[in-house]
Amino acid sequence: MVSTGGRPRGKNYEKNLAKRERLASKNGAILDERVVKGELVNQRLLQMAKSFFGMVNSDQVAGRKNPTYTYNQVQNIADGVLLRPIGRIPTDTLRLAAYSTSLISAIHTNRVDELHKFAHISKKEGLWFRTEDEDSQIDDETAARMKACGKWFEKMGDLVENWSGRDHLFPVFEMMLRDTLTIDGLAFYLVRNAFGKLIEMRYLDPATIYPVDPRKGYKGDKSIAFVQIVDNNPVETFGPDEILWPHKNHLSDVNMRGFGFSPLEACMLDMSGVINTTRFNRSRFTRQPPAGFLSVQADLSPDSLDALEMQWEEMVSGQDDSHKVPILATSAGEVKWTPLNLSNDLIYEKFMQWMVSFVLMSHGMDQAELGLRLIGSQSLSEANQMDKSLHSMTRAKKSILSYFAHTFNTIREFREDFHGIVVFFPGQDPEDEKEKMAKEKDEVQYLKLVDEVRIKRDEPKLSEKMAELYGGSEEDYKFAGAMLLNPQFMQVYNQIIANSSQGNGAQDTFQADDPVPVEEQPQEVDSDLVFDL
């Protein structure tokens, strides 16, 4: 037997080992042992450590000023998981605020209702595609590729087995909106077949997805890039190409980097003021301050002061606060009442409006979108409430939809058969039909011809339309749309047409009535036929 190093075993090693194990089992000294990273760890010690961490994590000890990780979180960090920084608001708290706070819920519902119309495949208003080169023409092959890609995104993948049971674009789009506004994160599980082709994508809870430290790996396995953790317990692991975990707002702060910064988290920092204000308003009715105090213009003797106090208490205080009109008789002269019960309701209302304006500001929403009339500065760009609301919705709409388009384009790049096209959302800034007509009217008067405007609106030229309605060829009406609807231009244009018509008419008349005379050739005279008279 070859020794592998260390002190060699003696002759009675097996006998002594059995004796030690028998004594340990008899006395109950060792209940359970397990190997953790090459070291023997007693199970009792683990239970004590767990109890200690649980005690430290309690609200009474840790509170919110000095937050600490729980035992399970510390174990996950030791396994290589990059958890959310402990100083940030937990995702459970953010979602609880989104579900239980009426103001936050109204803001998120308003955004969802406004943007949910883009959750379908449409060329006018929804998810659609364009070529990578915007100036290139769309041929039949590209159009077919766009249509196939649209069906793939609408069904969230190919029509494989159990495709009808997975979430499609319509419900996933709402989940994406709420998760972006609440925790600023999305999570897609990219499913591939045996050949490595992306066949479907499934939406996961982004609050349960955590990255793994690439230097350590998950429990030493560097092929694992993401871990799904539910209730501080890892339930699934993923490779680097299986999870897409983007964020809208990125931070370079080393203490907050790696996780998004949602508008709800930003306004939660101000919501502590709202909570304190609510507590102040509630305590105002449970612990009332003195209503006021009496003052007299002269010095009172102790007996007179006691008599005045007795009269006041008998008249003002009574059963069930049944007050009477106090009529006091005193020899001290004038008695003055100074009230202390100031109108705090107005102060509370102003402070609440001020705090609500901070919440709206963090979400990029105007008060007019929620039908509120708060104290604040008027918008400098828009005059009325409708225009301000439209401006605010358009700004937020473009920001969120551009983020979604970037995410979908990242997923599209995994499919080689969808090359050459780009995902975008048309109809983000729809113009009012009256405003559009007024704009085109101004353009056609000074800048563009009638045919140019018609081509821009995907309508046939005026010559084609007139030939279709009144017969004839397009050549007969080819200059019908070559005009500006400007009085000066129309006058010059009519004069040019009249001169052109007169020139053509004179030429036609000359050709019909006065043909060009043909010069007669002199005829030779036969000398035999000439007679002298």
Secondary structure as the mmCIF struct_conf table of DSSP 4:
data_model
#
loop_
_struct_conf.conf_type_id
_struct_conf.id
_struct_conf.beg_label_comp_id
_struct_conf.beg_label_asym_id
_struct_conf.beg_label_seq_id
_struct_conf.end_label_comp_id
_struct_conf.end_label_asym_id
_struct_conf.end_label_seq_id
BEND BEND1 GLY A 5 ARG A 7
HELX_LH_PP_P HELX_LH_PP_P1 PRO A 8 ARG A 9
TURN_TY1_P TURN_TY1_P1 LYS A 11 ASN A 12
HELX_RH_AL_P HELX_RH_AL_P1 TYR A 13 ASN A 27
TURN_TY1_P TURN_TY1_P2 GLY A 28 GLY A 28
BEND BEND2 ALA A 29 ALA A 29
BEND BEND3 LEU A 31 LEU A 31
STRN STRN1 GLU A 33 VAL A 36
TURN_TY1_P TURN_TY1_P3 LYS A 37 GLY A 38
STRN STRN2 GLU A 39 ASN A 42
HELX_RH_AL_P HELX_RH_AL_P2 GLN A 43 VAL A 56
TURN_TY1_P TURN_TY1_P4 ASN A 57 ASN A 57
BEND BEND4 SER A 58 SER A 58
TURN_TY1_P TURN_TY1_P5 ASP A 59 LYS A 65
BEND BEND5 ASN A 66 ASN A 66
HELX_RH_AL_P HELX_RH_AL_P3 TYR A 71 ALA A 78
TURN_TY1_P TURN_TY1_P6 ASP A 79 GLY A 80
STRN STRN3 VAL A 81 VAL A 81
HELX_LH_PP_P HELX_LH_PP_P2 LEU A 83 PRO A 85
TURN_TY1_P TURN_TY1_P7 ILE A 86 GLY A 87
BEND BEND6 ARG A 88 ARG A 88
HELX_LH_PP_P HELX_LH_PP_P3 ILE A 89 PRO A 90
HELX_RH_AL_P HELX_RH_AL_P4 THR A 91 SER A 100
HELX_RH_AL_P HELX_RH_AL_P5 SER A 102 LEU A 115
HELX_RH_3T_P HELX_RH_3T_P1 HIS A 116 PHE A 118
BEND BEND7 ALA A 119 HIS A 120
STRN STRN4 ILE A 121 ILE A 121
BEND BEND8 LYS A 123 GLY A 126
STRN STRN5 LEU A 127 LEU A 127
STRN STRN6 TRP A 128 THR A 131
BEND BEND9 GLU A 132 ASP A 133
TURN_TY1_P TURN_TY1_P8 GLU A 134 ASP A 135
BEND BEND10 SER A 136 SER A 136
HELX_RH_AL_P HELX_RH_AL_P6 ASP A 140 GLU A 154
TURN_TY1_P TURN_TY1_P9 LYS A 155 MET A 156
STRN STRN7 GLY A 157 GLY A 157
BEND BEND11 LEU A 159 LEU A 159
TURN_TY1_P TURN_TY1_P10 GLU A 161 ASN A 162
HELX_RH_3T_P HELX_RH_3T_P2 TRP A 163 GLY A 165
BEND BEND12 ARG A 166 ARG A 166
HELX_RH_AL_P HELX_RH_AL_P7 LEU A 169 THR A 182
TURN_TY1_P TURN_TY1_P11 ILE A 183 ILE A 183
BEND BEND13 ASP A 184 ASP A 184
STRN STRN8 PHE A 188 ARG A 192
TURN_TY1_P TURN_TY1_P12 ALA A 194 PHE A 195
BEND BEND14 GLY A 196 GLY A 196
STRN STRN9 LEU A 198 TYR A 203
HELX_RH_3T_P HELX_RH_3T_P3 PRO A 206 THR A 208
STRN STRN10 ILE A 209 PRO A 211
STRN STRN11 VAL A 212 VAL A 212
TURN_TY1_P TURN_TY1_P13 PRO A 214 LYS A 216
STRN STRN12 TYR A 218 TYR A 218
TURN_TY1_P TURN_TY1_P14 LYS A 219 GLY A 220
STRN STRN13 ASP A 221 ASP A 221
TURN_TY1_P TURN_TY1_P15 LYS A 222 SER A 223
STRN STRN14 PHE A 226 VAL A 230
TURN_TY1_P TURN_TY1_P16 ASP A 231 ASN A 232
STRN STRN15 ASN A 233 PHE A 238
TURN_TY1_P TURN_TY1_P17 PRO A 240 GLU A 242
STRN STRN16 ILE A 243 LEU A 244
BEND BEND15 LYS A 248 ASN A 249
TURN_TY1_P TURN_TY1_P18 VAL A 254 GLY A 258
BEND BEND16 PHE A 259 PHE A 259
HELX_RH_AL_P HELX_RH_AL_P8 PRO A 263 THR A 286
BEND BEND17 ARG A 287 ARG A 287
HELX_LH_PP_P HELX_LH_PP_P4 GLN A 288 PRO A 290
STRN STRN17 GLY A 292 VAL A 296
BEND BEND18 GLN A 297 ALA A 298
HELX_RH_AL_P HELX_RH_AL_P9 PRO A 302 VAL A 316
HELX_RH_3T_P HELX_RH_3T_P4 GLN A 319 ASP A 321
BEND BEND19 SER A 331 ALA A 332
STRN STRN18 VAL A 335 PRO A 339
HELX_RH_AL_P HELX_RH_AL_P10 ASN A 344 SER A 362
TURN_TY1_P TURN_TY1_P19 HIS A 363 GLY A 364
HELX_RH_3T_P HELX_RH_3T_P5 GLN A 367 LEU A 370
TURN_TY1_P TURN_TY1_P20 GLY A 371 GLY A 371
BEND BEND20 ILE A 375 ILE A 375
HELX_LH_PP_P HELX_LH_PP_P5 SER A 377 SER A 379
BEND BEND21 LEU A 380 SER A 381
BEND BEND22 ALA A 383 ASN A 384
HELX_RH_AL_P HELX_RH_AL_P11 GLN A 385 ARG A 412
TURN_TY1_P TURN_TY1_P21 GLU A 413 PHE A 414
HELX_RH_3T_P HELX_RH_3T_P6 GLU A 416 PHE A 418
TURN_TY1_P TURN_TY1_P22 HIS A 419 GLY A 420
STRN STRN19 ILE A 421 PHE A 424
BEND BEND23 GLN A 428 ASP A 429
HELX_LH_PP_P HELX_LH_PP_P6 PRO A 430 ASP A 432
HELX_RH_AL_P HELX_RH_AL_P12 GLU A 433 TYR A 446
TURN_TY1_P TURN_TY1_P23 LEU A 447 LEU A 447
HELX_RH_AL_P HELX_RH_AL_P13 VAL A 450 LYS A 456
TURN_TY1_P TURN_TY1_P24 ARG A 457 ASP A 458
HELX_RH_AL_P HELX_RH_AL_P14 LEU A 462 TYR A 470
BEND BEND24 GLY A 472 GLY A 472
HELX_RH_3T_P HELX_RH_3T_P7 GLU A 474 TYR A 477
TURN_TY1_P TURN_TY1_P25 LYS A 478 GLY A 481
BEND BEND25 LEU A 485 LEU A 485
HELX_RH_AL_P HELX_RH_AL_P15 PRO A 487 ASP A 513
BEND BEND26 ASP A 514 ASP A 514
HELX_LH_PP_P HELX_LH_PP_P7 PRO A 515 ASP A 526
HELX_RH_3T_P HELX_RH_3T_P8 SER A 527 LEU A 529
#
